[in-house]
Amino acid sequence: MRTVFFLLLFINIAFAVYIQSEPASGDHAPSRGHAQPSSEEDQTERSKPSREPVACLEWGIFLDADMEPVEAEIAQVQLDARLDREQRGKTPVFWIHIPPLKNAFLAEKKMGELGRLGIGGYSRVQNDDKWNNAISLGFFHRVEDAQSALTALRTKGVRSAVIGARNLDQVAFVLRSPSGEDTAKLRILEKKFPGSELKSSKCAP
């Protein structure tokens, strides 16, 4: 019996020592478990798009109400898909115009008369409740320039044109990361619109 007792005692002691020597279940490869999230965070940071400013060209500034010829030229050189149109606030201007006519037919007839008088640069106002079917003959930032232009129209036989004051939106066109070909096209457009300016800058990607 004593032999059996000591044998059982020895087995219990050995078992207790074995249990105490086992590592805790959460202690396996501690450094590997903590390193993985850091690696994933690094990959996430690398995958984010860059927010660094990029080189761009800005062409303007134009009046929003006088954009038809500008947009036609942009489409002609196939830059309409590359240029971003951005607002630049409002500005007061002096507007030479023939007041709104009763309908589009009379407005077209009036423009035919202007053409026969050798006058260009006019356009019919459309989609504007207040000014629909008026004939626009030009916008000026200085009243002196508007008065000089109106006097020149009078000498050519235009009697119904008047000068009005308006507060109009301004627009600029922005080209991001321009190629050499696109830059050359914009320089050509700049020459076609005296008073416009093409300048280099940095802008958001």
PyMOL commands that set and color helices and strands:
alter all, ss='L'
color gray80, all
select helices_A, chain A and resi 2-21+25-27+30-47+64-66+68-76+104-116+143-155+180-192
alter helices_A, ss='H'
color red, helices_A
select strands_A, chain A and resi 54-63+84-98+123-124+135-140+162-176+197-203
alter strands_A, ss='S'
color yellow, strands_A
deselect
rebuild
show_as cartoon
